[in-house]
Amino acid sequence: MTNNLKKLVKNNDIEDVYLTGFVDIEDSIAQFYPDLRFIYFEINSKFIEFESINQYSKLRIKIVNAVNHTFEIDEDMMKGKSSVSEIILTQDGAIGNCINIIKFYNLEEKEEELICDAIEIKLKNEQIIFLDPTFYFGINIGGNEQKEIWKLNLDTNVEINETYIKVSD
């Protein structure tokens, strides 16, 4: 699976970042409620799905064809997605948001998915994107500050193994 991930991201920008959730309309005003268990990166017409699993202790990573996950909503609600790339990415698409290095913390590789404790993505423009699945409501996404918070919250007995993947040439 790491080879498939590397092949997908090599020399391709992160085109968009999506949250999924539901839309509820109350008093003629639509409100989007994100399901922070899921975050999607759009790259080269495919999507990397990040999912917080094991009671918000691990991160599952899969390559999927569309932004979509199954969850139950009331019949008066609608499934929804929202682009958050303008909030997450510090550079606009014209400059490029190509992945340079991926660092996994305690990586377990399976045929169709990767499982890890957290992931750090370094873009060619030097931006760090850190995904922390231990956030109470799902995945918290940030930079080095989020990584430091994640480390502070680790059990002191936990051993961390880092796996690096250099994506760019």
Number of C-alpha atoms within 10 A of each C-alpha: 15 14 9 13 17 17 12 19 20 17 19 16 21 21 19 19 20 19 21 22 21 20 19 18 12 9 6 7 8 12 12 17 16 19 18 20 21 24 25 26 21 23 20 14 10 17 23 22 23 23 22 28 19 11 10 18 17 21 29 19 23 19 21 14 11 13 19 16 12 7 9 8 13 8 6 9 15 13 18 17 18 15 14 14 19 12 8 16 20 14 13 11 15 7 9 17 23 22 25 20 19 19 18 22 19 17 20 13 13 10 9 11 16 19 22 22 23 24 25 21 20 21 21 17 14 14 18 21 22 24 24 25 30 22 16 12 13 21 26 19 19 16 16 13 12 16 21 11 11 19 13 10 10 12 8 8 6 7 10 13 12 13 14 13 15 13 21 15 6
